Amino acid sequence: MGKDVIIACDFNSKAEVIAFLEKFKDEKPFVKIGMELFYAEGPDIVRTIKGMGHKIFLDLKLHDIPNTVKKAMAVLSGLDVDMCNVHAAGTKGMMQAALEGLTRADGSRPLLIAVTQLTSTSEEVMQQELWIDKPIDETVMHYAKNTMEAGLDGVVCSPLEAGKVHAVCGEKFLTITPGVRFADGDVGDQKRVTTPAKAKELGSDYIVVGRPITQAVDPVAAYRRCVEEFVG
C-alpha cells in the first residue's frame, strides 16, 4: 500500500467542492467527504465526485449498536467509496458487524478503519471529561489492537502515534493520520499535530490534510507541497 495524501473537503455545498476540485487539472487527489458535506448534499455528492475520477474516504465515524451499524454499512457499500470508518469505542462486536455489512456479495469491500481518539482530544480532556484514566498512548494502542482483532484494515490516529500502532499491530495495518500542518502553518483546533515530512518519518500510511490545502491561496501548489514532503 503506497503512501498518499487525502484532502479533507470540508465544504458545505456541492458547488463549493466541485469548484475546488476543478482547480486540479493534472491530478485527481484522494478526497475525504465528511459529515458537513455529506449531510448537506447526501449520497449524490459521493457519486458526483467518484464520477470525476477521485478516490473517496467517506468519513462518517459510525458509532451505534452493531445491528444498526451493519445495516448502515451495507448502504454505504453501494456508494463505491474507497474507505470508510467507525469509532473504535463502539466495541469489537460493532466493528465486526460493520465489516459484515460493508462486504459485498462478491467479497469485495472498501477499506474499513476505526477512529481511536480524535486529534482534537488531549489527554487531560480524555481523562477529565471522558473518564478514561489510562494515558492517551495506551488508550490509542488498546483501541488499535481491538480494531485489528475485529478484522479492520487500520485506524485513524495522530501521526505521533503511527509508529507505535505499527509496532503493536504490524506494518500492514494502516495508519490514517489527520492533524498534519505545514511547519509554517496554523495548527487551528488540532492538539496533536506534525508536518507531512515528520508524519512520513513517523510511519503514517495516509495523511489527511484540510485547511492547509483548501484555504491556501494556491490549493494545487499546497497539495503538491504535501505530496512532495510526504510521498517524495
Backbone bond lengths (Angstrom), bond angles and torsions (degrees), N, CA, C in turn:
res aa  C-N    CA-C-N  psi(-1)  N-CA   C-N-CA  omega(-1)  CA-C   N-CA-C  phi
1 M - - - 1.471 - - 1.526 108.36 -
2 G 1.328 116.82 116.75 1.456 120.32 -179.40 1.508 112.01 -77.59
3 K 1.320 116.17 156.25 1.462 120.52 177.05 1.523 109.99 -71.78
4 D 1.338 116.25 151.01 1.458 119.66 179.65 1.525 110.11 -153.65
5 V 1.319 114.70 156.46 1.460 122.94 175.73 1.520 108.10 -102.20
6 I 1.327 116.92 127.21 1.462 122.52 177.71 1.523 108.06 -108.45
7 I 1.329 116.49 124.29 1.463 120.16 178.72 1.522 109.63 -87.51
8 A 1.335 116.23 124.39 1.467 120.96 176.66 1.523 108.92 -79.73
9 C 1.317 115.92 104.24 1.473 121.08 -178.25 1.530 109.65 -87.82
10 D 1.309 115.05 72.66 1.468 120.92 -177.03 1.525 110.80 -86.82
11 F 1.319 114.44 66.40 1.462 122.26 176.28 1.532 107.99 -106.13
12 N 1.336 116.16 164.84 1.466 117.84 -178.25 1.520 113.81 -110.30
13 S 1.341 117.12 11.44 1.462 118.57 177.32 1.518 110.92 -153.08
14 K 1.322 114.86 155.35 1.463 121.65 177.26 1.525 110.38 -60.13
15 A 1.324 117.03 -41.95 1.463 120.44 -178.16 1.519 111.67 -59.11
16 E 1.330 116.24 -43.11 1.468 120.07 -178.73 1.527 111.81 -65.65
17 V 1.332 117.17 -45.84 1.458 119.07 -176.36 1.527 111.22 -70.04
18 I 1.324 117.72 -37.18 1.464 119.97 178.21 1.523 110.39 -66.26
19 A 1.325 116.79 -42.64 1.472 120.24 177.68 1.518 110.65 -60.12
20 F 1.330 115.99 -38.85 1.464 119.64 178.76 1.524 111.16 -67.11
21 L 1.319 117.72 -49.09 1.467 120.63 -176.14 1.525 112.34 -67.59
22 E 1.320 117.00 -26.93 1.470 119.49 179.14 1.528 112.31 -70.39
23 K 1.320 117.49 -11.23 1.471 120.62 174.53 1.527 111.23 -68.99
24 F 1.326 116.10 -21.52 1.461 120.85 -176.41 1.524 109.35 -91.76
25 K 1.304 115.70 99.43 1.464 121.21 -176.64 1.530 112.12 -87.88
26 D 1.338 116.39 -33.54 1.468 120.46 -173.40 1.520 113.59 -107.89
27 E 1.335 117.77 -8.52 1.455 121.40 -179.71 1.528 110.06 -125.08
28 K 1.312 114.80 159.30 1.463 122.05 171.90 1.528 106.51 -126.42
29 P 1.332 117.65 81.97 1.460 119.68 -175.00 1.529 112.88 -63.28
30 F 1.307 115.08 149.12 1.461 123.09 168.53 1.533 105.79 -67.22
31 V 1.327 118.40 129.85 1.465 119.89 -176.00 1.523 111.35 -123.78
32 K 1.308 115.18 150.86 1.467 122.01 175.20 1.524 109.05 -105.94
33 I 1.313 115.07 127.55 1.460 121.71 172.62 1.522 107.13 -105.73
34 G 1.318 116.05 117.45 1.456 120.60 -178.31 1.509 112.61 -102.55
35 M 1.328 114.57 -168.61 1.456 120.90 -175.45 1.524 112.86 -60.08
36 E 1.324 117.10 -43.38 1.467 120.86 -175.18 1.523 111.52 -55.85
37 L 1.324 115.94 -52.32 1.461 120.49 -177.14 1.534 111.47 -72.84
38 F 1.332 116.94 -42.10 1.462 119.53 -177.89 1.518 111.36 -65.01
39 Y 1.326 117.35 -41.45 1.457 120.01 179.75 1.530 112.19 -70.68
40 A 1.337 116.14 -27.96 1.468 119.69 178.73 1.520 111.78 -75.89
41 E 1.324 116.60 -38.37 1.466 120.08 -170.40 1.527 114.83 -115.33
42 G 1.324 117.28 -16.52 1.450 119.98 179.02 1.523 113.74 77.05
43 P 1.334 117.29 -173.26 1.459 121.99 -175.78 1.526 114.56 -58.40
44 D 1.314 117.96 -25.84 1.467 119.77 -177.41 1.517 112.53 -61.00
45 I 1.339 117.58 -28.71 1.465 119.03 -179.91 1.532 110.28 -66.84
46 V 1.327 116.51 -32.21 1.467 120.68 176.39 1.520 109.49 -65.61
47 R 1.323 115.79 -46.57 1.471 119.56 -179.19 1.525 110.95 -63.17
48 T 1.324 116.77 -39.26 1.468 120.43 -179.68 1.517 111.31 -63.74
49 I 1.321 116.99 -46.98 1.466 120.43 -176.99 1.526 111.04 -71.10
50 K 1.339 117.31 -36.32 1.466 119.29 173.43 1.517 110.31 -61.56
51 G 1.328 116.31 -38.48 1.456 120.95 179.19 1.516 113.24 -65.31
52 M 1.332 116.37 -22.25 1.462 121.13 176.27 1.525 112.44 -82.32
53 G 1.341 116.17 -6.59 1.461 119.79 175.95 1.516 115.68 99.12
54 H 1.327 117.86 14.26 1.458 121.01 -178.58 1.521 112.07 -97.05
55 K 1.327 116.57 144.48 1.454 121.31 166.42 1.528 107.69 -74.60
56 I 1.342 116.35 149.38 1.458 119.81 -175.65 1.528 111.79 -130.69
57 F 1.323 114.52 130.08 1.461 123.19 167.72 1.526 105.75 -101.85
58 L 1.334 116.49 110.28 1.459 121.25 179.57 1.527 108.53 -90.13
59 D 1.303 115.03 107.54 1.468 122.76 -169.32 1.530 110.54 -102.38
60 L 1.346 115.87 81.64 1.463 120.45 -178.92 1.530 112.65 -109.10
61 K 1.315 117.53 -11.10 1.480 123.07 173.45 1.532 112.21 51.61
62 L 1.317 116.58 58.29 1.462 119.89 -178.43 1.529 111.53 -61.42
63 H 1.318 115.73 138.73 1.467 122.44 179.85 1.525 107.54 -155.43
64 D 1.321 116.16 100.57 1.468 121.15 -177.56 1.521 107.15 -160.54
65 I 1.328 116.98 -171.51 1.461 119.17 177.73 1.530 108.66 -66.07
66 P 1.346 117.79 151.45 1.462 120.63 -173.88 1.525 114.79 -52.31
67 N 1.321 118.63 -43.46 1.463 120.77 -177.06 1.522 112.21 -64.07
68 T 1.329 116.46 -40.75 1.467 120.42 178.94 1.517 110.74 -65.15
69 V 1.330 116.83 -43.80 1.465 120.93 179.96 1.526 110.70 -65.57
70 K 1.314 117.17 -39.95 1.470 120.62 178.22 1.526 111.00 -59.09
71 K 1.335 116.78 -46.74 1.456 120.38 -179.20 1.527 112.10 -67.23
72 A 1.327 116.25 -38.19 1.463 119.80 177.99 1.518 110.90 -64.90
73 M 1.321 117.01 -41.34 1.461 120.68 -179.97 1.526 111.08 -65.89
74 A 1.307 117.57 -33.86 1.470 120.27 177.37 1.524 110.49 -62.34
75 V 1.332 116.09 -35.90 1.464 120.22 176.60 1.529 110.43 -69.52
76 L 1.335 116.45 -46.32 1.467 120.13 -178.05 1.526 111.48 -64.88
77 S 1.329 117.05 -30.66 1.462 121.05 179.43 1.522 111.53 -58.78
78 G 1.320 116.05 -32.01 1.460 120.25 -179.95 1.509 114.58 -73.80
79 L 1.333 117.74 -9.56 1.468 121.26 179.83 1.522 112.64 -84.21
80 D 1.340 117.07 -6.77 1.469 121.72 176.82 1.528 112.26 61.99
81 V 1.341 117.26 37.37 1.457 119.55 173.75 1.527 108.08 -75.73
82 D 1.319 116.44 168.92 1.462 121.11 -177.62 1.527 112.58 -100.43
83 M 1.328 116.32 -19.98 1.457 121.14 -178.41 1.520 108.35 -157.28
84 C 1.331 117.14 142.22 1.466 120.96 172.91 1.521 108.20 -147.42
85 N 1.347 116.21 175.96 1.459 116.91 -171.13 1.526 113.90 -148.68
86 V 1.338 112.74 166.21 1.452 123.40 174.94 1.529 107.41 -135.34
87 H 1.329 116.42 173.59 1.458 121.05 171.32 1.526 108.75 -90.68
88 A 1.323 116.68 128.17 1.467 120.54 178.77 1.521 111.76 -62.92
89 A 1.343 117.43 -24.89 1.463 121.48 178.61 1.523 112.33 -64.92
90 G 1.321 117.53 -10.63 1.457 121.21 179.28 1.514 114.56 -73.72
91 T 1.311 118.34 -4.61 1.472 126.66 177.89 1.532 112.50 90.88
92 K 1.333 114.29 159.67 1.465 120.02 178.35 1.521 111.49 -59.43
93 G 1.332 116.15 -40.44 1.459 119.82 -178.96 1.518 112.26 -60.26
94 M 1.323 116.19 -41.44 1.459 119.59 178.13 1.519 110.78 -66.53
95 M 1.329 116.87 -41.54 1.475 120.10 -179.27 1.524 110.72 -65.45
96 Q 1.325 117.37 -39.83 1.467 120.47 177.12 1.524 111.11 -64.16
97 A 1.326 116.48 -39.00 1.466 120.43 177.57 1.527 110.37 -65.17
98 A 1.336 116.63 -39.29 1.465 120.78 177.58 1.520 110.73 -60.19
99 L 1.326 115.87 -42.65 1.459 121.29 -179.82 1.525 111.02 -63.66
100 E 1.316 116.04 -41.37 1.467 120.46 178.37 1.531 111.07 -63.14
101 G 1.324 115.87 -44.16 1.453 119.38 -179.29 1.519 113.24 -67.27
102 L 1.323 116.13 -32.41 1.455 121.25 -176.47 1.527 113.03 -77.43
103 T 1.332 116.27 -25.08 1.468 121.05 -175.37 1.529 110.59 -78.34
104 R 1.325 115.75 124.78 1.463 122.26 -177.43 1.534 111.05 -78.64
105 A 1.300 115.69 171.34 1.472 121.13 -177.46 1.526 112.07 -60.36
106 D 1.351 116.33 -30.69 1.464 119.47 -179.19 1.529 112.44 -86.95
107 G 1.329 117.00 4.56 1.466 121.03 178.43 1.517 114.93 90.42
108 S 1.331 117.41 -9.07 1.464 120.54 179.92 1.526 110.31 -81.05
109 R 1.323 116.22 158.19 1.468 121.30 177.15 1.521 109.33 -167.68
110 P 1.335 117.03 160.49 1.463 120.12 170.65 1.525 110.13 -70.01
111 L 1.325 116.53 166.11 1.450 120.45 170.12 1.524 108.47 -64.12
112 L 1.319 116.42 140.84 1.460 121.18 177.68 1.521 109.05 -123.05
113 I 1.314 115.77 123.91 1.452 121.82 -177.82 1.533 109.44 -126.98
114 A 1.317 116.45 167.32 1.464 120.66 -178.78 1.520 110.48 -128.46
115 V 1.315 115.71 145.11 1.457 122.64 175.79 1.529 108.15 -83.01
116 T 1.313 116.90 128.57 1.464 121.09 177.96 1.534 108.98 -86.36
117 Q 1.315 116.52 -76.04 1.463 122.41 171.47 1.523 107.62 -132.34
118 L 1.313 117.04 138.28 1.460 120.91 -179.98 1.527 110.09 -62.58
119 T 1.327 116.13 144.65 1.470 119.19 -178.54 1.517 112.65 -70.21
120 S 1.328 117.58 -7.80 1.463 120.66 174.36 1.529 111.68 -87.96
121 T 1.339 116.30 -3.33 1.466 120.74 -178.47 1.523 110.62 -96.82
122 S 1.313 116.24 121.98 1.457 121.30 175.80 1.531 108.96 -89.64
123 E 1.308 116.57 164.67 1.464 120.29 177.71 1.530 110.89 -61.23
124 E 1.329 116.47 -38.64 1.458 120.72 179.51 1.533 111.21 -60.93
125 V 1.327 116.08 -47.03 1.464 120.47 179.12 1.533 110.58 -64.36
126 M 1.320 116.21 -42.59 1.463 120.68 -179.66 1.526 111.11 -58.42
127 Q 1.322 115.64 -41.61 1.460 119.60 -177.20 1.528 112.45 -79.19
128 Q 1.323 117.17 -41.53 1.455 120.01 -174.22 1.526 113.12 -81.62
129 E 1.344 117.80 -33.12 1.457 120.42 -176.95 1.529 112.94 -101.33
130 L 1.332 117.13 -38.35 1.464 120.19 -178.34 1.528 112.24 -92.50
131 W 1.315 116.06 -10.88 1.471 122.33 -179.59 1.520 112.06 60.27
132 I 1.326 116.06 34.27 1.465 121.40 170.93 1.519 105.60 -97.32
133 D 1.331 116.88 106.21 1.460 119.47 -169.21 1.523 114.40 -89.86
134 K 1.318 117.37 1.19 1.462 120.44 176.11 1.527 109.38 -80.89
135 P 1.336 118.47 155.19 1.472 120.83 173.18 1.527 110.26 -58.67
136 I 1.319 116.51 149.82 1.469 119.93 -174.55 1.523 111.94 -61.57
137 D 1.342 117.93 -37.13 1.466 120.32 178.91 1.531 110.97 -61.32
138 E 1.328 116.11 -43.87 1.470 119.93 179.94 1.522 111.01 -65.42
139 T 1.324 115.71 -38.83 1.466 120.07 179.62 1.522 110.93 -64.20
140 V 1.324 116.36 -46.68 1.463 120.72 179.63 1.528 110.74 -61.28
141 M 1.321 117.96 -43.65 1.462 120.44 -179.53 1.540 111.39 -65.73
142 H 1.320 116.67 -37.62 1.464 120.23 178.42 1.527 110.24 -65.34
143 Y 1.339 116.51 -44.14 1.464 120.22 178.05 1.534 110.91 -64.75
144 A 1.322 116.33 -38.25 1.475 119.90 178.75 1.528 110.79 -64.01
145 K 1.319 116.09 -41.79 1.468 119.82 179.33 1.522 110.45 -64.76
146 N 1.330 117.10 -41.80 1.466 120.45 175.99 1.523 111.06 -59.07
147 T 1.341 115.24 -41.97 1.467 120.74 -179.76 1.514 111.12 -62.41
148 M 1.325 116.72 -45.03 1.464 121.24 178.22 1.529 110.53 -61.81
149 E 1.342 116.39 -44.39 1.464 120.31 -177.98 1.528 111.71 -67.24
150 A 1.339 116.57 -24.50 1.466 120.53 176.65 1.531 111.76 -79.00
151 G 1.330 116.99 -9.71 1.459 121.02 176.14 1.510 115.74 96.91
152 L 1.343 117.66 8.52 1.464 120.75 -179.88 1.520 111.05 -77.34
153 D 1.325 115.73 171.48 1.465 121.28 -172.74 1.521 114.75 -89.96
154 G 1.338 117.16 -19.08 1.459 118.58 -177.05 1.508 111.28 172.44
155 V 1.321 115.29 -169.70 1.461 121.05 -178.15 1.524 111.02 -135.26
156 V 1.317 113.75 156.50 1.457 121.52 165.52 1.523 105.63 -89.92
157 C 1.326 116.71 127.99 1.458 120.36 179.57 1.523 108.20 -152.93
158 S 1.307 115.97 174.71 1.458 120.06 173.98 1.524 109.54 -71.29
159 P 1.343 117.99 147.18 1.468 119.27 173.59 1.525 112.04 -54.65
160 L 1.331 116.09 -30.59 1.463 120.97 -178.70 1.524 111.55 -66.11
161 E 1.336 117.29 -16.63 1.463 122.04 -178.21 1.530 112.95 -106.17
162 A 1.328 117.78 -5.45 1.472 121.39 -172.17 1.525 112.47 -60.07
163 G 1.308 116.92 -47.57 1.461 120.28 -178.53 1.518 112.10 -62.67
164 K 1.313 116.45 -38.79 1.463 120.96 179.58 1.526 110.45 -67.98
165 V 1.334 116.24 -38.10 1.467 119.77 177.04 1.523 110.27 -61.64
166 H 1.328 116.98 -44.00 1.469 120.33 178.13 1.531 110.93 -63.19
167 A 1.314 116.77 -36.78 1.468 119.89 179.50 1.521 111.35 -64.68
168 V 1.341 116.44 -35.60 1.460 121.47 -178.50 1.526 111.76 -83.36
169 C 1.329 116.77 -38.37 1.471 121.06 -169.74 1.527 114.46 -112.90
170 G 1.318 118.22 -4.82 1.461 121.29 178.80 1.520 112.86 99.72
171 E 1.315 115.62 157.93 1.460 121.55 -175.50 1.517 113.11 -69.18
172 K 1.332 118.01 -26.20 1.465 120.85 -178.34 1.524 112.65 -81.43
173 F 1.323 117.00 -12.82 1.462 121.74 177.99 1.524 107.68 -78.16
174 L 1.340 116.16 120.68 1.461 120.92 -168.40 1.526 113.74 -75.98
175 T 1.318 115.43 144.21 1.462 121.57 172.56 1.526 108.35 -119.02
176 I 1.310 115.14 118.64 1.468 122.47 179.69 1.520 105.56 -110.09
177 T 1.327 116.78 118.02 1.458 119.35 -166.28 1.524 113.77 -124.04
178 P 1.339 116.39 109.10 1.469 120.26 166.66 1.526 108.08 -79.21
179 G 1.327 116.12 -167.58 1.457 118.38 -179.08 1.518 111.86 73.18
180 V 1.340 117.13 34.74 1.461 121.76 179.42 1.517 109.34 -111.73
181 R 1.299 116.42 128.88 1.460 122.95 -179.85 1.522 109.06 -137.46
182 F 1.325 116.96 152.57 1.456 119.74 173.07 1.525 108.93 -68.46
183 A 1.327 116.07 154.60 1.461 120.60 -178.28 1.522 112.37 -58.59
184 D 1.338 116.40 -30.13 1.460 120.58 -178.19 1.528 112.30 -101.33
185 G 1.364 117.26 18.45 1.462 120.99 -175.50 1.515 113.27 -106.64
186 D 1.342 115.02 174.49 1.456 123.95 179.40 1.526 108.94 -87.61
187 V 1.338 118.14 134.18 1.462 120.60 -178.82 1.528 112.29 -79.50
188 G 1.332 118.56 -14.02 1.461 121.47 178.68 1.518 111.08 60.81
189 D 1.374 117.07 -133.65 1.458 120.44 -176.77 1.523 112.86 -95.10
190 Q 1.328 117.47 10.76 1.451 120.76 178.50 1.527 110.32 -82.78
191 K 1.332 116.41 143.82 1.458 121.49 -178.46 1.522 112.81 -104.97
192 R 1.337 116.78 -35.59 1.461 120.58 -174.62 1.525 106.93 -117.14
193 V 1.320 116.51 91.50 1.465 121.63 -170.34 1.528 111.95 -125.33
194 T 1.335 114.79 163.12 1.456 121.42 172.55 1.527 108.33 -159.47
195 T 1.318 116.79 179.64 1.462 122.00 -177.24 1.533 110.45 -89.89
196 P 1.346 118.04 165.06 1.471 119.45 176.25 1.526 112.88 -57.83
197 A 1.315 116.83 -42.89 1.466 120.29 -179.09 1.522 111.22 -64.06
198 K 1.320 116.41 -41.27 1.466 120.24 179.25 1.522 110.60 -69.04
199 A 1.336 117.35 -36.89 1.464 120.85 177.40 1.528 110.56 -60.92
200 K 1.316 116.75 -40.05 1.462 121.23 176.44 1.521 110.13 -61.60
201 E 1.306 115.51 -46.56 1.462 121.38 -179.37 1.531 111.39 -61.47
202 L 1.321 116.12 -36.63 1.462 121.15 -176.82 1.527 113.52 -80.77
203 G 1.345 117.28 -10.49 1.454 119.95 173.59 1.509 117.00 106.41
204 S 1.336 118.45 12.93 1.470 120.47 176.61 1.526 110.27 -62.53
205 D 1.329 116.74 139.70 1.466 121.05 175.69 1.525 111.63 -90.30
206 Y 1.320 115.97 -37.00 1.464 122.60 175.27 1.522 107.33 -134.24
207 I 1.323 116.28 141.55 1.458 119.17 169.14 1.521 108.39 -113.03
208 V 1.337 115.53 142.57 1.459 121.79 178.32 1.518 107.52 -109.35
209 V 1.324 116.29 118.79 1.462 121.72 -174.56 1.527 108.86 -125.32
210 G 1.320 116.15 124.69 1.454 120.47 -178.96 1.508 113.17 -108.73
211 R 1.319 116.39 -94.59 1.461 121.99 -172.23 1.531 115.08 -55.80
212 P 1.334 120.01 -36.68 1.473 117.97 177.71 1.532 113.48 -59.11
213 I 1.346 116.78 -21.98 1.468 120.73 175.38 1.521 110.65 -101.90
214 T 1.324 117.41 -51.94 1.472 120.23 -172.71 1.520 113.24 -66.59
215 Q 1.332 117.82 -27.66 1.453 120.93 -179.51 1.531 112.66 -105.17
216 A 1.313 116.10 9.66 1.469 119.65 178.33 1.522 110.71 -72.45
217 V 1.299 116.34 153.38 1.463 121.40 175.29 1.528 109.69 -60.06
218 D 1.323 116.49 -39.75 1.460 122.69 176.82 1.528 107.99 -125.56
219 P 1.338 118.17 90.00 1.465 121.01 -176.29 1.525 113.87 -59.17
220 V 1.331 117.25 -36.68 1.467 119.70 -179.31 1.520 110.37 -64.94
221 A 1.323 117.00 -42.72 1.465 120.83 178.28 1.527 110.67 -64.69
222 A 1.331 116.67 -39.54 1.466 120.54 179.05 1.528 110.60 -65.21
223 Y 1.334 116.37 -40.89 1.472 120.44 177.22 1.529 110.05 -62.58
224 R 1.314 116.66 -45.90 1.465 119.68 -179.38 1.526 111.40 -63.38
225 R 1.312 116.19 -34.77 1.470 119.79 176.74 1.524 110.09 -64.15
226 C 1.334 116.40 -42.48 1.467 120.68 177.16 1.527 111.04 -59.78
227 V 1.315 115.26 -47.59 1.465 119.87 -178.64 1.525 110.34 -62.05
228 E 1.326 116.64 -43.50 1.465 120.31 -179.89 1.530 111.04 -61.83
229 E 1.336 116.41 -43.26 1.458 119.99 -177.55 1.529 111.92 -72.74
230 F 1.340 116.91 -35.89 1.464 119.89 -173.77 1.534 113.57 -93.23
231 V 1.317 116.71 -42.62 1.463 120.67 -176.99 1.523 110.55 -94.73
232 G 1.348 115.73 -40.08 1.450 120.35 179.22 1.515 112.75 89.71
